Each structure stands twice: as C-alpha cells, then as structure tokens.
Amino acid sequence: MITTDDLDNLRHMLGVSQRNRRGYRNYFVAGSDDVASMERLRAAGFAVKNDRYALSADPCYHATIEGAKAVGLRL
C-alpha cells in the first residue's frame, strides 16, 4: 500500500514542489531508509529501479509515466 510519505518521495524524485509544479528531474538515489518506500512505488508501477546508474552504491529509481500522473503531472 502506497503511503503519503511514498508520494512525497515520488514528488521529490520528480522535483515537484509548490514552487516548481512541473518538476525538473526524474531520479531518486535511495538511502537505506528510503529503499522500502521506493520498492512500494515500484510494486505499484510508479517507479523503476535503474541498476546501471552508478552515482553511488545506493540504488537509483526513476518515476514511470504512471508515477508522474499519480502526483498530478500532465504529460
């Protein structure tokens, strides 16, 4: 089940805020506390895991079109 915190993480992943309603990025490098949230988003079809992204040892996730729509972005 997706939580409010998960949706907040999805907004953060996309760079969506009150100041920037259109978003400006699409990635989230998940530290240990956020991996469970990202995996819930992935299970719901709102995010995908990118195993090729090597910015750090932490896993990286990207929002799907469905995820972007879930936080109100129009594509």
PyMOL CGO cylinders between C-alpha atoms (Angstrom):
from pymol import cmd
from pymol.cgo import CYLINDER

trace = [
    CYLINDER, 0.00, 0.00, 0.00, 1.34, 3.42, -1.02, 0.3, 1, 1, 1, 1, 1, 1,
    CYLINDER, 1.34, 3.42, -1.02, 1.70, 5.89, 1.86, 0.3, 1, 1, 1, 1, 1, 1,
    CYLINDER, 1.70, 5.89, 1.86, 1.69, 9.68, 1.97, 0.3, 1, 1, 1, 1, 1, 1,
    CYLINDER, 1.69, 9.68, 1.97, 5.45, 9.54, 2.56, 0.3, 1, 1, 1, 1, 1, 1,
    CYLINDER, 5.45, 9.54, 2.56, 5.84, 7.40, -0.57, 0.3, 1, 1, 1, 1, 1, 1,
    CYLINDER, 5.84, 7.40, -0.57, 4.02, 10.05, -2.63, 0.3, 1, 1, 1, 1, 1, 1,
    CYLINDER, 4.02, 10.05, -2.63, 6.22, 12.73, -1.05, 0.3, 1, 1, 1, 1, 1, 1,
    CYLINDER, 6.22, 12.73, -1.05, 9.27, 10.73, -2.15, 0.3, 1, 1, 1, 1, 1, 1,
    CYLINDER, 9.27, 10.73, -2.15, 7.80, 10.43, -5.64, 0.3, 1, 1, 1, 1, 1, 1,
    CYLINDER, 7.80, 10.43, -5.64, 7.31, 14.22, -5.79, 0.3, 1, 1, 1, 1, 1, 1,
    CYLINDER, 7.31, 14.22, -5.79, 10.90, 14.68, -4.61, 0.3, 1, 1, 1, 1, 1, 1,
    CYLINDER, 10.90, 14.68, -4.61, 12.09, 12.21, -7.27, 0.3, 1, 1, 1, 1, 1, 1,
    CYLINDER, 12.09, 12.21, -7.27, 10.41, 14.33, -9.93, 0.3, 1, 1, 1, 1, 1, 1,
    CYLINDER, 10.41, 14.33, -9.93, 11.40, 17.70, -8.43, 0.3, 1, 1, 1, 1, 1, 1,
    CYLINDER, 11.40, 17.70, -8.43, 7.77, 18.69, -7.89, 0.3, 1, 1, 1, 1, 1, 1,
    CYLINDER, 7.77, 18.69, -7.89, 7.09, 21.29, -5.21, 0.3, 1, 1, 1, 1, 1, 1,
    CYLINDER, 7.09, 21.29, -5.21, 4.83, 24.25, -4.56, 0.3, 1, 1, 1, 1, 1, 1,
    CYLINDER, 4.83, 24.25, -4.56, 7.46, 26.42, -6.21, 0.3, 1, 1, 1, 1, 1, 1,
    CYLINDER, 7.46, 26.42, -6.21, 8.03, 24.09, -9.15, 0.3, 1, 1, 1, 1, 1, 1,
    CYLINDER, 8.03, 24.09, -9.15, 4.76, 22.38, -10.08, 0.3, 1, 1, 1, 1, 1, 1,
    CYLINDER, 4.76, 22.38, -10.08, 6.09, 20.99, -13.36, 0.3, 1, 1, 1, 1, 1, 1,
    CYLINDER, 6.09, 20.99, -13.36, 9.07, 19.09, -11.95, 0.3, 1, 1, 1, 1, 1, 1,
    CYLINDER, 9.07, 19.09, -11.95, 12.59, 19.21, -13.29, 0.3, 1, 1, 1, 1, 1, 1,
    CYLINDER, 12.59, 19.21, -13.29, 14.23, 15.83, -12.74, 0.3, 1, 1, 1, 1, 1, 1,
    CYLINDER, 14.23, 15.83, -12.74, 13.49, 12.13, -12.60, 0.3, 1, 1, 1, 1, 1, 1,
    CYLINDER, 13.49, 12.13, -12.60, 15.75, 10.21, -10.25, 0.3, 1, 1, 1, 1, 1, 1,
    CYLINDER, 15.75, 10.21, -10.25, 15.96, 9.23, -6.61, 0.3, 1, 1, 1, 1, 1, 1,
    CYLINDER, 15.96, 9.23, -6.61, 19.09, 7.74, -5.04, 0.3, 1, 1, 1, 1, 1, 1,
    CYLINDER, 19.09, 7.74, -5.04, 17.60, 5.83, -2.14, 0.3, 1, 1, 1, 1, 1, 1,
    CYLINDER, 17.60, 5.83, -2.14, 19.49, 5.55, 1.12, 0.3, 1, 1, 1, 1, 1, 1,
    CYLINDER, 19.49, 5.55, 1.12, 18.67, 2.66, 3.42, 0.3, 1, 1, 1, 1, 1, 1,
    CYLINDER, 18.67, 2.66, 3.42, 15.67, 4.43, 4.99, 0.3, 1, 1, 1, 1, 1, 1,
    CYLINDER, 15.67, 4.43, 4.99, 14.02, 5.07, 1.60, 0.3, 1, 1, 1, 1, 1, 1,
    CYLINDER, 14.02, 5.07, 1.60, 14.50, 1.72, -0.15, 0.3, 1, 1, 1, 1, 1, 1,
    CYLINDER, 14.50, 1.72, -0.15, 11.25, 0.26, 1.23, 0.3, 1, 1, 1, 1, 1, 1,
    CYLINDER, 11.25, 0.26, 1.23, 9.35, 3.31, 0.00, 0.3, 1, 1, 1, 1, 1, 1,
    CYLINDER, 9.35, 3.31, 0.00, 10.89, 3.03, -3.46, 0.3, 1, 1, 1, 1, 1, 1,
    CYLINDER, 10.89, 3.03, -3.46, 10.10, -0.67, -3.60, 0.3, 1, 1, 1, 1, 1, 1,
    CYLINDER, 10.10, -0.67, -3.60, 6.44, 0.03, -2.77, 0.3, 1, 1, 1, 1, 1, 1,
    CYLINDER, 6.44, 0.03, -2.77, 6.36, 2.61, -5.57, 0.3, 1, 1, 1, 1, 1, 1,
    CYLINDER, 6.36, 2.61, -5.57, 7.99, 0.10, -7.89, 0.3, 1, 1, 1, 1, 1, 1,
    CYLINDER, 7.99, 0.10, -7.89, 5.47, -2.61, -6.98, 0.3, 1, 1, 1, 1, 1, 1,
    CYLINDER, 5.47, -2.61, -6.98, 2.65, -0.16, -7.75, 0.3, 1, 1, 1, 1, 1, 1,
    CYLINDER, 2.65, -0.16, -7.75, 4.13, 0.62, -11.17, 0.3, 1, 1, 1, 1, 1, 1,
    CYLINDER, 4.13, 0.62, -11.17, 5.05, 4.18, -10.20, 0.3, 1, 1, 1, 1, 1, 1,
    CYLINDER, 5.05, 4.18, -10.20, 8.84, 3.72, -10.33, 0.3, 1, 1, 1, 1, 1, 1,
    CYLINDER, 8.84, 3.72, -10.33, 11.52, 1.55, -11.87, 0.3, 1, 1, 1, 1, 1, 1,
    CYLINDER, 11.52, 1.55, -11.87, 14.91, 0.65, -10.48, 0.3, 1, 1, 1, 1, 1, 1,
    CYLINDER, 14.91, 0.65, -10.48, 17.94, 1.55, -12.58, 0.3, 1, 1, 1, 1, 1, 1,
    CYLINDER, 17.94, 1.55, -12.58, 20.70, -0.96, -11.88, 0.3, 1, 1, 1, 1, 1, 1,
    CYLINDER, 20.70, -0.96, -11.88, 23.06, 0.74, -14.37, 0.3, 1, 1, 1, 1, 1, 1,
    CYLINDER, 23.06, 0.74, -14.37, 23.17, 4.09, -12.56, 0.3, 1, 1, 1, 1, 1, 1,
    CYLINDER, 23.17, 4.09, -12.56, 26.36, 4.21, -10.53, 0.3, 1, 1, 1, 1, 1, 1,
    CYLINDER, 26.36, 4.21, -10.53, 26.43, 7.62, -8.85, 0.3, 1, 1, 1, 1, 1, 1,
    CYLINDER, 26.43, 7.62, -8.85, 26.80, 5.80, -5.54, 0.3, 1, 1, 1, 1, 1, 1,
    CYLINDER, 26.80, 5.80, -5.54, 26.41, 2.36, -4.04, 0.3, 1, 1, 1, 1, 1, 1,
    CYLINDER, 26.41, 2.36, -4.04, 22.79, 3.20, -3.16, 0.3, 1, 1, 1, 1, 1, 1,
    CYLINDER, 22.79, 3.20, -3.16, 20.06, 2.11, -5.59, 0.3, 1, 1, 1, 1, 1, 1,
    CYLINDER, 20.06, 2.11, -5.59, 18.62, 4.63, -8.03, 0.3, 1, 1, 1, 1, 1, 1,
    CYLINDER, 18.62, 4.63, -8.03, 14.97, 4.80, -9.08, 0.3, 1, 1, 1, 1, 1, 1,
    CYLINDER, 14.97, 4.80, -9.08, 13.09, 6.70, -11.79, 0.3, 1, 1, 1, 1, 1, 1,
    CYLINDER, 13.09, 6.70, -11.79, 9.39, 7.54, -11.97, 0.3, 1, 1, 1, 1, 1, 1,
    CYLINDER, 9.39, 7.54, -11.97, 7.23, 6.00, -14.65, 0.3, 1, 1, 1, 1, 1, 1,
    CYLINDER, 7.23, 6.00, -14.65, 4.58, 7.90, -16.58, 0.3, 1, 1, 1, 1, 1, 1,
    CYLINDER, 4.58, 7.90, -16.58, 2.02, 6.41, -14.19, 0.3, 1, 1, 1, 1, 1, 1,
    CYLINDER, 2.02, 6.41, -14.19, 4.03, 7.70, -11.24, 0.3, 1, 1, 1, 1, 1, 1,
    CYLINDER, 4.03, 7.70, -11.24, 4.22, 11.19, -12.71, 0.3, 1, 1, 1, 1, 1, 1,
    CYLINDER, 4.22, 11.19, -12.71, 0.47, 11.19, -13.25, 0.3, 1, 1, 1, 1, 1, 1,
    CYLINDER, 0.47, 11.19, -13.25, -0.08, 9.95, -9.68, 0.3, 1, 1, 1, 1, 1, 1,
    CYLINDER, -0.08, 9.95, -9.68, 1.41, 13.18, -8.33, 0.3, 1, 1, 1, 1, 1, 1,
    CYLINDER, 1.41, 13.18, -8.33, -0.52, 15.38, -10.72, 0.3, 1, 1, 1, 1, 1, 1,
    CYLINDER, -0.52, 15.38, -10.72, 1.88, 15.93, -13.60, 0.3, 1, 1, 1, 1, 1, 1,
    CYLINDER, 1.88, 15.93, -13.60, 0.32, 16.13, -17.01, 0.3, 1, 1, 1, 1, 1, 1,
    CYLINDER, 0.32, 16.13, -17.01, 2.38, 14.64, -19.80, 0.3, 1, 1, 1, 1, 1, 1,
]
cmd.load_cgo(trace, "trace")
